[in-house]
Amino acid sequence: MSLNDCIINLLNLKDENIKFDDNFYSEETIDHVESKMFHGILSYTPDACYNCGHVMDNNIIKHGFKTSTIKIPKVSGFNAYLKLKKQRYYCKHCNSTFTLKTNIVNKNCYISNNTKVSIALSAKDKLSEKDIAKNHNVSHSTVNRVIDSFYQHYKPKFNYLPKHLCFDEFKSVKSADGAMSFIFCDADTGQIVDIVEDRRLHVLNNYFMKYSKAARNAVRTVVIDMYSPYISLIKSIFPKAKIIIDKFHIIQLFSRALNKTRIKIMNKDKKNYNKFKKYWKLLLKDTSSINYTTYNYHRSFKKPMREIDIINYLIDLDPELKATYELYHDIRYCIKHKDFSLLNRTLSNVNNLISDYMKTSVKTLQKYIGYIENSFIYDYTNGILEGINNKIKVIKRIAFGYRSFYHFRNRILITQNLATLKA
């Protein structure tokens, strides 16, 4: 392989008309940064004049060179440039000059197409646009423009919906119409169906009415949290769908009630304040995971104790906490073992000593008991969508927030491989 071919392959240049001589490389300082500079020459015989279209003949003559400094992908971690001398021609037919074209860069642009493709592919990673810009030696606005131009605008298919859906929301950007944006996905595959700017009921009603009636009637189950407008939406838009309350949100409802009860008692009992504060996780720990055998030294008690001893000590300090603790774990047991009849019996025989926070949670559970039963019948949960939401939070946090909802939505869809590169 010749030296010229080696350099072309090294720099991944697809234009065979570019030639390199023995002095093809130098080091230069550009914008106070040490950079690698490659020197090439673009020269070939064009088919016709670019201006008047006259076929190449003796009246179209060479007319010097025009040098362009083109940004290319980094080489060994250094910023790299291609200083390309492009052959110019003078056409006597139209008395004008033109410069030869190359496929490594667009006209009137000094950023190579390879760099743009690399930027577009980097958008799939959990990186901020500013970091992508720094890694490719370009500006932030260039990254923004490349991402928008290289990816096709994602549009959902309004004649199809998956049989099983998951609904959820995430905190949106300031420019969005609502504080929370709506996201839904296929419960079987975990693939995002679409992201809507606002989660309010009238917005979602108008959005889902774009889908065909056959597509809406094909939906069999929808997993949601306890956001009541979703229930109204599903009843009107998806008449044949079963509503499933996500198990995680049921546990979360009761664990928050227990935690608030602990904090209330902790603030009253100054003597045991530090114990309540330190061992809060033990109260929420599943009973099957509690240590009943091993003794460990605990500074708060100044003696070796088992986990069960610490729990018993804390809940025996207050009957309200004890009743709340026992109800929390009874409900957790019912959900874990999918025993709906036992859950009904537990809710109908609630101890009056439970805290007001827990009483509110019990009323909420009884309000949605019909939908909670479906969570015992079907195995669908919002777990996969919660994972996507966590990734969305990471993307937003790394970027220190987004100003435009359009760019934020586009970036989410790119990272989930839903927005595809244009051919």
Secondary structure, DSSP 8 states (H G I E B T S, - for coil): --HHHHHHHHTT---TTEE--TT-EEEEEETTEEEEEEEEEE----SB-TTT--B--TTEEEEEEEEEEEEEEEETTEEEEEEEEEEEEEETTTTEEEE---TTS-TT--B-HHHHHHHHHHTTSS--HHHHHHHHT--HHHHHHHHHHHB------TT---SEEEEEEEE--TTSSSSEEEEEEETTT--EEEEES--SHHHHHHHHTTS-HHHHHT--EEEE-S-HHHHHHHHHH-TT-EEEE-HHHHHHHHHHHHHHHHHHHHHH-STTHHHHHHTHHHHHS-GGGS-SS--EEETTTTEEE-HHHHHHHHHTT-HHHHHHHHHHHHHHHHHHTT-HHHHHHHHHT--TTS-HHHHHHHHHHHHTHHHHHHHHH----SHHHHHHHHHHHHHHHHTT--S-HHHHHHHHHHHTT-S-B--
